Amino acid sequence: MLIKDTTVDKIEIVENGIVQVRQITKIIEYGEEISRSYHRLSLVPGQSLADQDARVQAVCNAVWTSEVIAAYQDSRLGLQ
């Protein structure tokens, strides 16, 4: 029997408010891990979190204050 288990194993916040997420996917056969792979993604301040893990949403909601979102948007426009 094969089981595919995908979980978030790392959440990092960088200086400009971007949240980096690492997901690990394990393939388990009869209780033994036979494969492991990683996927990374970056979330920018103010981005929709609808399809993200609950822990990722909680971190982003705590970090992304209105000031952080405004500063990120200003930096993208070259206003800082």
Secondary structure, 3 states (H helix, E strand, C coil): CEEEEEEEEEEEECCCCCEEEEEEEEEEECCEEEEEEEEEEEECCCCCCCCCCHHHHHHHHHHCCHHHHHHHHHHHHCCC
